[in-house]
Amino acid sequence: MIMEREDLSTLRAMGFKDEELTDLGLLEAATGTPFDLAEMYVRRSKKKDTLSSLRQQVREMCAHAAGEGKRVRRVWFEQRSASKAHVRREEFDNAISAIIAGLSKTLYVYKTSRLSRRGMGQVGTLLDQFDQRRARIVVTVEKIDSSKGSRMVLAILSEQAREQAADIAHWTKVGGDAHKADGRWPGGVTPYGLECPKGSGKLRHNPAEYKYARPLIAERLLSGVTPAEIANDLNERKIPTRKGKRWRAQTIIHLAQSPSWAGLIPDRERQKDEFGNPLDKWRRGGNPLMGADGHPIKAGEGVVTFAEWAKINAIIAERARPGTAIGDRTRGVRKAATIMTGILRCPYCKGPMGNGGRNYRCLARINQGVSVCQGIATMRQRVDDAMAELWTNHILSLAPDSDTIHSIARRWLSYQDPEKETRKQAVSAALDNAASRELKLKKEFFIGGGMDETQYDSLRTDLEAQIANLKSELAELGREPDLSPLMDAKALSLLWDGAGIDGRRALIKAALKSVVVLPPKSRGDRTPISERLVPQWREESDPVNLAARGMYLEGVAQTRARRLEGAAA
C-alpha cells in the first residue's frame, strides 16, 4: 500500500499533475535516514506571483536534490510577505522544526530572499542550530551550501535582502500616503453598501447592498434603534452579510464607526509591538483623514454623510459600556472577566458563550437574535467549579511527558512571568542588531580598507563577546519550565486556586479545545452540571494514570473545607 504524502494536496493545488509528481519523486511518501531526506520551503510573496513560476522553483530544487541523492520529505508552502519583519511564517517555522526534530538534515530554498529578510541575526542563529545537528541549508539559485563554508556569503545576501525589504516598505508607504492625500481609496475591503471599481480609486454605492445599508441600517441607527435589534431584523429577513454570514451587533457597530462608511479616507492608526515596530494590524474605527484645509478628505460616495456619521457615533458612545464590545473603542486589550468565556459552547448553534452577569449566555442569541439561536444560559459559578474538577482530574490522568503537560507549563510560565517573553523578544532583536553590526565591521575591514588591524581586532572581540552573551541569555530564557506542580494532586489544586481568572483561562486553554453545555432535560432539572458538560480535550486521558483521581478528591475536599472555614470567619 502506497503511503500518501502530507503535502500532496498542497502540491496538487499548485497545479502539479500526478504524472509529474511521480517524475519529481513527490507522489509517494519519502523514506530513509535523516541524512537522505530533506525539507523544501517555497514562499509566494503575492497572489500575482504565478503558480507556474512556483512550480518551476520546485522542479529546480527537486533536480538539485536528486543530484545530491536526497529525497524531499515534505514541501512547505505558504503565501507570506517577508518584507515585513513582524510577519510570522508558520510553514517556515514548521520546516525548521522538522530539521531540529531530526526528521531530515537538509533544507532547500530557492533564493536567499526566500529564506529570510531579517538579516544575519536570524540567519546566523539558524545556522548555529543547524551546525549543532549536522544539518545544512542549500540555496539553489546562488549555489550556496552552508555545510561547505558559505556562511559569510549567506550573511551578506541576507543583509542585502533586509535592506531591500526596508526600501520596499518605505516606498510603499510614500505611495499610499500620496494616494490618500489625493482622495483615492487606499485599498482593502470597502464597507458594506459601497464598492470601489477597479482603477477608479473612488467609492460609490453598491446597488445590491446599498438598498439594505441605507434604509435598514443607517436610517435605523439615526433613529436610535440598537445595533442588536438591527442585526436580529436583518437575520430574520434572511439578508446575509457580504460574506454570506449572519449579522451581529458588533458588526453593525464596527461598520457605523468606520469613516469609510461616510465616503471618507480613514486616518487609521497602525498597531505596534512593544518595541515600536509596525504590525499588520490597524485600530478599528478611527477618525477621518483631514486635508490641508481642515476638512475631511472624501474618497467618493458614502452610505451616510459626515454629519450623520458623527451623529451615529455619538448615539453609540452614549450606550457604550467600558470593558465590553458594546461601543467601546478603548485602546489596548481588555482583560477577561470570566474563566470560560469563548471556551464554553452553546448546544444549539455550537457557538461561544460569554459573560452575562451571573450567567454564561449564548453570544449568538445576544448579538444576532432569537432568529439565529434560541440560546441557553447557565449559572457561571456552577460551571466554573465543575470545570475546575474536570480539568484537574484530566491533568492527573495524563502521562508526565504528554504534550498537554508541556503546553500547560509553557502557558503558565508565560502568565506568571510575562516579562520573560518580552525579554526574549528584546534579546532576539538585540542579537539581530549585533550580528548585523559584526557583518558591517568585517565588510569595512576586508573591503573598505579604512580600518587598521588593531582597531578591527578590538571591535571584533567586543562584538563577538556581546553576541556570545546574547546567545547564552536567549538559551537560558528558552529553558523548559518546572513541571513538578502538575504531577501532584495537592500542588495542582493549590496552583488552580491561586491562579486568578487570567491564569485559570491559560491553564484551561492549554488542555481544552472547547466544552459544550447540554441543555436541561426540563425546567428545574437537578442533574449535576458536571454531567452536562461535554469537554473536547486536546489529548486523551491515559488509563494508567486514572488512579490519581482518588488522590485528587482528597485534595479537593481539604481545599473546600478551608474555603468554608474562611467564609465562616
C-alpha positions as CSV (number, residue, x, y, z in Angstrom):
1,M,0.0,0.0,0.0
2,I,1.4,3.4,-1.0
3,M,1.6,5.9,1.8
4,E,0.2,9.3,0.8
5,R,2.3,12.4,1.4
6,E,1.2,15.0,3.9
7,D,1.8,17.8,1.3
8,L,0.1,16.0,-1.6
9,S,-3.0,18.2,-1.5
10,T,-0.8,21.3,-1.5
11,L,1.3,20.1,-4.5
12,R,-1.9,19.4,-6.4
13,A,-3.3,22.8,-5.5
14,M,-0.1,24.3,-7.0
15,G,-1.1,22.7,-10.3
16,F,1.1,19.6,-10.4
17,K,-0.3,16.5,-12.1
18,D,0.3,13.1,-10.5
19,E,2.4,12.0,-13.5
20,E,4.9,14.9,-13.0
21,L,4.9,14.4,-9.2
22,T,6.0,10.8,-9.9
23,D,8.8,12.0,-12.1
24,L,9.9,14.5,-9.4
25,G,9.7,11.9,-6.6
26,L,6.9,13.8,-4.8
27,L,4.0,11.5,-5.2
28,E,4.9,8.8,-2.6
29,A,6.0,9.5,1.0
30,A,9.8,9.7,1.2
31,T,11.6,7.2,3.4
32,G,15.1,6.9,4.5
33,T,17.6,8.1,7.1
34,P,17.5,11.8,8.1
35,F,20.7,12.3,6.1
36,D,18.9,11.0,3.0
37,L,15.8,13.2,3.5
38,A,15.3,17.0,3.0
39,E,12.7,19.7,3.6
40,M,11.8,22.2,0.9
41,Y,10.4,25.7,1.6
42,V,8.5,27.6,-1.1
43,R,7.1,31.1,-0.5
44,R,4.8,33.1,-2.6
45,S,5.0,36.8,-1.8
46,K,1.9,38.0,-3.6
47,K,-1.0,36.4,-5.4
48,K,0.2,37.9,-8.6
49,D,3.2,35.6,-8.5
50,T,2.2,33.0,-10.9
51,L,1.9,29.3,-9.9
52,S,3.9,28.4,-13.0
53,S,6.9,30.2,-11.5
54,L,6.4,28.4,-8.2
55,R,6.2,25.0,-10.0
56,Q,9.5,25.8,-11.8
57,Q,11.1,26.6,-8.5
58,V,10.0,23.2,-7.1
59,R,11.3,21.5,-10.3
60,E,14.8,23.1,-10.0
61,M,15.1,22.3,-6.3
62,C,14.0,18.7,-6.9
63,A,16.6,18.4,-9.6
64,H,19.2,19.7,-7.2
65,A,18.1,17.3,-4.5
66,A,18.2,14.4,-7.0
67,G,21.7,15.3,-8.0
68,E,22.7,15.1,-4.3
69,G,20.9,11.8,-3.8
70,K,18.3,13.4,-1.4
71,R,14.6,12.7,-1.3
72,V,12.2,15.6,-0.4
73,R,10.3,14.5,2.7
74,R,7.9,17.5,2.5
75,V,7.3,20.7,0.6
76,W,6.3,23.6,2.9
77,F,4.4,26.2,1.0
78,E,2.9,29.5,2.2
79,Q,1.9,32.9,0.9
80,R,3.5,35.5,3.1
81,S,5.3,38.8,2.6
82,A,8.7,38.5,4.2
83,S,9.4,42.2,3.5
84,K,7.9,42.9,6.9
85,A,9.9,41.7,9.9
86,H,6.8,41.2,12.1
87,V,5.1,38.8,9.7
88,R,5.3,35.3,11.1
89,R,5.9,32.5,8.6
90,E,4.3,29.4,10.2
91,E,5.3,27.0,7.4
92,F,8.9,28.2,7.5
93,D,8.9,27.6,11.3
94,N,7.5,24.1,10.7
95,A,10.2,23.4,8.2
96,I,12.9,24.5,10.7
97,S,11.2,22.4,13.4
98,A,11.3,19.3,11.2
99,I,15.1,19.8,10.9
100,I,15.6,20.4,14.6
101,A,13.5,17.4,15.5
102,G,15.8,15.3,13.4
103,L,13.4,14.3,10.7
104,S,15.8,15.4,7.9
105,K,19.2,17.1,7.6
106,T,18.8,19.4,4.6
107,L,16.6,22.5,4.0
108,Y,16.2,23.6,0.3
109,V,15.2,27.1,-0.6
110,Y,15.2,28.7,-4.0
111,K,16.9,32.1,-3.2
112,T,18.3,33.7,0.0
113,S,15.5,36.2,-0.1
114,R,13.1,33.3,0.2
115,L,15.0,32.2,3.3
116,S,14.9,35.5,5.3
117,R,14.7,39.2,5.0
118,R,15.6,39.8,8.6
119,G,19.3,39.8,8.1
120,M,22.2,37.9,9.7
121,G,20.7,38.0,13.2
122,Q,18.1,35.4,12.2
123,V,20.1,33.5,9.7
124,G,23.2,33.3,12.0
125,T,21.1,31.8,14.8
126,L,19.5,29.4,12.4
127,L,22.9,28.3,11.1
128,D,24.1,27.7,14.7
129,Q,21.2,25.4,15.3
130,F,21.8,23.5,12.1
131,D,25.5,23.2,12.7
132,Q,24.8,21.6,16.1
133,R,22.6,19.0,14.4
134,R,25.0,18.5,11.4
135,A,22.2,19.9,9.2
136,R,22.6,22.3,6.3
137,I,20.8,25.0,4.3
138,V,21.0,24.8,0.5
139,V,20.1,27.8,-1.7
140,T,19.8,26.5,-5.3
141,V,20.0,29.7,-7.3
142,E,23.1,31.2,-5.6
143,K,24.6,27.7,-5.3
144,I,25.1,28.0,-1.5
145,D,25.6,25.1,0.8
146,S,26.0,26.1,4.5
147,S,28.0,22.9,5.2
148,K,30.7,24.0,2.7
149,G,31.9,27.3,4.3
150,S,29.3,29.6,2.7
151,R,28.3,31.3,6.0
152,M,29.8,34.6,5.0
153,V,28.1,34.6,1.6
154,L,24.7,33.8,3.3
155,A,25.3,36.7,5.7
156,I,26.0,39.2,3.0
157,L,23.0,38.1,0.9
158,S,20.6,38.1,3.9
159,E,21.7,41.6,4.8
160,Q,21.1,42.8,1.3
161,A,17.6,41.2,1.4
162,R,17.0,43.0,4.7
163,E,17.9,46.4,3.1
164,Q,15.6,45.7,0.1
165,A,12.8,44.9,2.5
166,A,13.3,48.3,4.2
167,D,13.2,50.1,0.8
168,I,10.0,48.3,-0.3
169,A,8.3,49.3,2.9
170,H,9.4,52.9,2.6
171,W,8.3,53.4,-1.0
172,T,5.0,51.6,-0.4
173,K,4.2,54.0,2.5
174,V,5.1,57.0,0.4
175,G,2.9,55.9,-2.4
176,G,0.0,55.1,-0.1
177,D,0.2,58.5,1.7
178,A,0.2,60.3,-1.6
179,H,-2.9,58.5,-2.8
180,K,-4.8,59.2,0.4
181,A,-4.0,62.9,0.2
182,D,-5.4,63.0,-3.3
183,G,-8.6,61.4,-2.1
184,R,-8.0,58.0,-3.6
185,W,-9.3,54.9,-1.8
186,P,-6.3,53.3,-0.1
187,G,-7.4,49.8,-0.9
188,G,-8.7,46.9,1.1
189,V,-12.2,45.8,1.9
190,T,-14.8,48.5,1.3
191,P,-17.6,49.0,3.8
192,Y,-21.0,47.2,3.3
193,G,-23.1,49.2,0.9
194,L,-20.1,50.6,-1.1
195,E,-17.7,49.5,-3.7
196,C,-14.6,50.8,-5.5
197,P,-14.5,49.9,-9.2
198,K,-11.1,48.7,-10.3
199,G,-8.8,51.5,-11.4
200,S,-11.2,54.3,-10.3
201,G,-9.8,54.9,-6.8
202,K,-13.2,56.2,-5.8
203,L,-16.0,54.8,-3.6
204,R,-19.6,54.5,-5.0
205,H,-22.8,52.9,-4.0
206,N,-23.1,49.1,-4.4
207,P,-26.7,48.7,-5.7
208,A,-27.0,45.2,-4.3
209,E,-26.0,46.3,-0.8
210,Y,-26.9,49.9,-0.6
211,K,-30.7,49.1,-0.8
212,Y,-30.3,47.4,2.6
213,A,-27.4,49.5,4.1
214,R,-29.2,52.9,3.9
215,P,-32.8,52.1,5.0
216,L,-32.3,49.1,7.2
217,I,-29.0,50.1,8.9
218,A,-28.1,53.7,8.6
219,E,-31.6,55.3,9.0
220,R,-32.4,53.0,11.9
221,L,-29.2,53.9,13.7
222,L,-30.0,57.6,13.2
223,S,-33.5,57.0,14.8
224,G,-31.9,55.3,17.8
225,V,-32.6,51.6,17.1
226,T,-29.9,49.5,18.8
227,P,-27.4,47.5,16.7
228,A,-28.6,44.2,18.3
229,E,-32.2,44.9,17.1
230,I,-30.9,45.8,13.6
231,A,-28.8,42.6,13.4
232,N,-31.8,40.5,14.5
233,D,-34.1,42.1,12.0
234,L,-31.6,41.6,9.1
235,N,-31.2,37.9,10.1
236,E,-35.0,37.4,10.3
237,R,-35.3,38.9,6.8
238,K,-32.6,36.4,5.6
239,I,-30.3,39.2,4.5
240,P,-26.7,37.9,4.9
241,T,-23.5,39.9,5.2
242,R,-21.3,40.3,2.2
243,K,-19.5,37.0,3.2
244,G,-22.8,35.2,3.4
245,K,-22.8,35.1,7.2
246,R,-25.3,36.3,9.8
247,W,-25.3,39.8,11.2
248,R,-24.0,40.6,14.7
249,A,-24.4,43.7,16.9
250,Q,-20.6,44.2,16.8
251,T,-20.6,44.0,13.0
252,I,-23.1,46.9,12.9
253,I,-21.1,48.9,15.4
254,H,-17.8,48.4,13.5
255,L,-19.5,49.4,10.3
256,A,-21.0,52.5,11.8
257,Q,-17.7,53.6,13.3
258,S,-15.8,53.4,10.1
259,P,-15.2,56.8,8.4
260,S,-15.2,55.0,5.1
261,W,-18.9,54.3,5.5
262,A,-19.3,58.1,5.1
263,G,-17.2,58.0,1.9
264,L,-14.1,59.5,3.8
265,I,-10.5,58.5,3.8
266,P,-9.8,56.8,7.2
267,D,-6.8,58.0,9.2
268,R,-6.3,54.6,10.8
269,E,-3.7,54.1,13.5
270,R,-1.4,51.2,12.9
271,Q,-0.7,48.9,15.9
272,K,2.9,48.4,17.0
273,D,4.6,45.8,19.1
274,E,6.3,46.6,22.4
275,F,9.5,47.7,20.6
276,G,7.7,50.2,18.3
277,N,7.8,48.0,15.2
278,P,4.7,48.3,13.0
279,L,2.3,45.3,12.8
280,D,-0.1,44.3,10.1
281,K,-3.0,45.3,12.4
282,W,-4.9,48.5,12.4
283,R,-7.2,50.1,15.0
284,R,-10.9,49.7,14.2
285,G,-13.0,52.8,13.6
286,G,-10.6,55.7,13.7
287,N,-11.1,59.2,12.5
288,P,-11.3,60.7,9.0
289,L,-8.1,61.9,7.5
290,M,-8.1,65.8,7.4
291,G,-6.8,67.7,4.5
292,A,-4.8,71.0,4.4
293,D,-8.0,73.0,4.6
294,G,-9.1,71.3,7.8
295,H,-11.9,69.3,6.2
296,P,-12.2,65.5,5.9
297,I,-10.8,64.1,2.6
298,K,-13.5,62.4,0.6
299,A,-13.0,59.2,-1.3
300,G,-16.3,59.3,-3.1
301,E,-19.9,58.4,-2.1
302,G,-20.9,57.2,1.3
303,V,-23.8,55.4,2.8
304,V,-24.1,58.3,5.3
305,T,-22.9,61.9,5.3
306,F,-20.2,63.1,7.6
307,A,-22.7,64.8,9.8
308,E,-24.8,61.6,10.0
309,W,-21.7,59.5,10.7
310,A,-20.8,61.8,13.6
311,K,-24.4,61.7,15.0
312,I,-24.5,57.8,14.8
313,N,-21.2,57.6,16.7
314,A,-22.5,60.0,19.4
315,I,-25.5,57.7,19.9
316,I,-23.3,54.6,20.1
317,A,-21.0,56.3,22.5
318,E,-23.9,57.2,24.9
319,R,-24.7,53.5,25.1
320,A,-21.1,52.3,25.4
321,R,-20.1,50.0,28.2
322,P,-16.4,50.2,29.1
323,G,-14.7,46.8,29.1
324,T,-17.2,45.2,26.7
325,A,-17.5,45.1,22.9
326,I,-20.6,47.4,23.1
327,G,-19.4,50.6,21.5
328,D,-16.2,50.6,23.5
329,R,-13.2,51.9,21.5
330,T,-10.8,51.8,24.4
331,R,-7.3,51.3,23.2
332,G,-5.5,48.1,24.3
333,V,-6.6,44.6,25.1
334,R,-9.5,44.2,27.6
335,K,-8.9,41.6,30.4
336,A,-11.2,38.7,30.6
337,A,-13.8,38.8,33.4
338,T,-14.7,35.1,33.3
339,I,-12.9,31.8,33.1
340,M,-15.0,30.0,30.4
341,T,-15.9,32.9,28.0
342,G,-15.3,31.8,24.5
343,I,-14.4,28.2,25.6
344,L,-17.9,27.2,26.7
345,R,-20.2,26.3,23.7
346,C,-23.9,26.5,23.1
347,P,-25.6,23.1,22.5
348,Y,-27.8,24.5,19.7
349,C,-25.6,26.6,17.5
350,K,-22.2,25.3,18.8
351,G,-21.1,29.0,19.1
352,P,-19.3,30.5,22.0
353,M,-20.9,31.5,25.2
354,G,-19.9,34.7,27.1
355,N,-20.4,36.7,30.2
356,G,-24.0,37.5,31.0
357,G,-23.7,38.8,34.6
358,R,-24.2,35.8,36.9
359,N,-24.7,33.5,33.9
360,Y,-22.9,32.3,30.8
361,R,-25.1,33.1,27.8
362,C,-25.0,32.2,24.1
363,L,-23.4,35.1,22.3
364,A,-25.2,34.3,19.1
365,R,-28.5,34.8,20.9
366,I,-27.3,38.0,22.5
367,N,-25.7,39.6,19.3
368,Q,-27.8,38.1,16.5
369,G,-31.2,37.5,18.0
370,V,-33.5,34.5,18.5
371,S,-33.8,34.1,14.7
372,V,-30.3,32.7,14.8
373,C,-30.3,30.7,18.0
374,Q,-32.8,30.1,20.8
375,G,-29.8,30.2,23.2
376,I,-29.1,28.9,26.6
377,A,-28.0,30.4,29.9
378,T,-26.4,28.6,32.9
379,M,-25.1,29.8,36.3
380,R,-21.5,30.9,36.0
381,Q,-20.2,29.7,39.4
382,R,-21.6,26.2,38.9
383,V,-19.8,25.9,35.6
384,D,-16.5,27.3,36.9
385,D,-16.5,24.9,39.9
386,A,-17.3,21.9,37.8
387,M,-14.7,22.7,35.2
388,A,-12.0,23.0,37.9
389,E,-12.7,19.5,39.0
390,L,-12.9,18.1,35.4
391,W,-9.7,19.9,34.4
392,T,-7.7,18.7,37.4
393,N,-8.9,15.1,37.0
394,H,-7.9,15.2,33.4
395,I,-4.4,16.6,34.0
396,L,-3.8,14.0,36.7
397,S,-4.7,11.3,34.2
398,L,-2.1,12.4,31.6
399,A,1.4,10.9,31.2
400,P,4.1,13.2,32.6
401,D,5.7,13.6,29.2
402,S,2.4,14.5,27.4
403,D,2.3,17.4,25.0
404,T,-0.6,18.9,27.1
405,I,1.5,18.9,30.3
406,H,4.3,20.8,28.5
407,S,1.9,23.2,26.9
408,I,0.3,24.0,30.2
409,A,3.8,24.5,31.7
410,R,4.7,27.0,28.9
411,R,1.4,28.9,29.2
412,W,1.6,29.0,33.0
413,L,5.2,30.3,32.8
414,S,4.1,32.9,30.3
415,Y,1.3,34.0,32.6
416,Q,3.4,34.0,35.8
417,D,6.3,35.8,34.2
418,P,5.1,37.9,31.2
419,E,8.3,39.9,31.3
420,K,10.3,36.9,30.4
421,E,8.6,36.6,27.0
422,T,9.2,40.4,26.4
423,R,12.8,39.9,27.4
424,K,13.2,37.0,24.9
425,Q,12.0,39.3,22.1
426,A,14.3,42.1,23.2
427,V,17.3,39.8,23.3
428,S,16.4,38.4,19.9
429,A,16.2,41.9,18.5
430,A,19.5,42.8,20.1
431,L,21.1,39.7,18.6
432,D,19.8,40.6,15.1
433,N,21.4,44.1,15.5
434,A,24.7,42.8,16.9
435,A,25.1,40.3,14.1
436,S,24.3,43.0,11.5
437,R,27.0,45.3,13.0
438,E,29.5,42.4,13.0
439,L,28.9,41.9,9.3
440,K,29.3,45.6,8.6
441,L,32.6,45.7,10.6
442,K,34.0,42.8,8.5
443,K,33.0,44.5,5.2
444,E,34.6,47.8,6.4
445,F,37.9,46.0,7.2
446,F,38.2,43.5,4.4
447,I,36.6,45.5,1.6
448,G,36.6,49.2,2.6
449,G,40.2,49.2,3.9
450,G,39.5,52.2,6.2
451,M,40.4,50.4,9.5
452,D,43.7,49.2,10.9
453,E,44.1,45.6,12.1
454,T,44.4,46.6,15.8
455,Q,41.2,48.6,15.8
456,Y,39.4,45.8,13.9
457,D,40.5,43.1,16.4
458,S,39.4,45.2,19.3
459,L,36.0,45.9,17.9
460,R,35.5,42.3,16.7
461,T,36.4,40.9,20.1
462,D,33.9,43.2,21.8
463,L,31.1,42.3,19.3
464,E,31.8,38.5,19.5
465,A,31.6,38.7,23.3
466,Q,28.3,40.6,23.1
467,I,26.9,38.1,20.6
468,A,28.0,35.1,22.7
469,N,26.3,36.7,25.8
470,L,23.1,37.3,23.9
471,K,23.0,33.8,22.6
472,S,23.6,32.4,26.1
473,E,20.9,34.6,27.6
474,L,18.5,33.5,24.8
475,A,19.2,29.9,25.5
476,E,18.6,30.4,29.2
477,L,15.3,32.2,28.6
478,G,14.3,29.2,26.4
479,R,14.8,26.6,29.1
480,E,11.8,24.3,29.8
481,P,9.8,25.3,32.9
482,D,9.4,23.2,36.1
483,L,6.6,20.6,35.6
484,S,6.6,19.2,39.1
485,P,3.4,21.2,40.3
486,L,1.5,19.4,37.5
487,M,2.3,15.9,38.8
488,D,0.9,16.2,42.4
489,A,-2.8,16.5,43.3
490,K,-2.5,18.9,46.2
491,A,0.1,21.1,44.3
492,L,-2.2,21.1,41.3
493,S,-5.2,22.2,43.4
494,L,-3.2,25.0,45.0
495,L,-2.0,26.1,41.6
496,W,-5.6,26.4,40.4
497,D,-6.8,28.2,43.5
498,G,-4.0,30.8,43.3
499,A,-4.2,31.4,39.5
500,G,-6.8,34.1,39.2
501,I,-9.1,34.5,36.2
502,D,-6.4,35.0,33.6
503,G,-4.2,32.2,35.0
504,R,-7.1,29.7,35.0
505,R,-8.0,30.6,31.4
506,A,-4.4,30.0,30.4
507,L,-4.4,26.6,32.2
508,I,-7.7,25.5,30.8
509,K,-7.0,26.6,27.2
510,A,-3.7,24.6,27.2
511,A,-5.7,21.4,27.8
512,L,-9.1,22.1,26.4
513,K,-10.3,22.9,22.9
514,S,-13.9,23.6,23.9
515,V,-16.7,22.3,26.1
516,V,-20.4,22.1,25.2
517,V,-23.0,22.6,28.0
518,L,-26.0,20.3,27.3
519,P,-29.5,21.9,27.8
520,P,-31.5,20.8,30.9
521,K,-33.9,17.9,30.4
522,S,-36.8,20.0,31.9
523,R,-37.4,23.1,33.9
524,G,-35.7,22.7,37.3
525,D,-33.5,19.8,36.1
526,R,-31.3,18.8,39.1
527,T,-28.7,16.9,37.0
528,P,-25.2,18.0,38.3
529,I,-23.8,20.5,35.9
530,S,-20.6,18.4,35.6
531,E,-22.7,15.7,33.9
532,R,-24.0,18.2,31.4
533,L,-20.5,19.4,30.3
534,V,-19.0,17.6,27.3
535,P,-15.4,18.7,27.1
536,Q,-13.2,18.2,24.0
537,W,-9.7,17.7,25.3
538,R,-6.6,18.3,23.3
539,E,-5.2,15.0,24.4
540,E,-7.0,11.8,25.6
541,S,-6.6,10.6,29.1
542,D,-4.0,7.9,29.9
543,P,-5.8,5.0,31.6
544,V,-2.7,4.1,33.6
545,N,-2.9,7.4,35.5
546,L,-6.6,7.4,36.2
547,A,-5.9,6.1,39.8
548,A,-4.6,9.5,40.6
549,R,-8.1,10.8,40.7
550,G,-8.7,9.3,44.1
551,M,-5.7,11.3,45.4
552,Y,-7.2,14.5,43.9
553,L,-10.6,14.1,45.6
554,E,-8.9,14.2,49.0
555,G,-7.1,17.4,48.0
556,V,-10.4,19.0,46.7
557,A,-12.2,18.1,50.0
558,Q,-9.4,19.8,52.0
559,T,-9.5,22.9,49.8
560,R,-13.2,23.2,50.1
561,A,-13.0,22.8,53.9
562,R,-10.5,25.7,54.0
563,R,-12.8,27.9,51.9
564,L,-15.8,27.2,54.3
565,E,-13.7,28.0,57.3
566,G,-12.5,31.2,55.7
567,A,-16.1,32.2,54.9
568,A,-17.3,31.4,58.4
569,A,-14.5,33.5,59.9
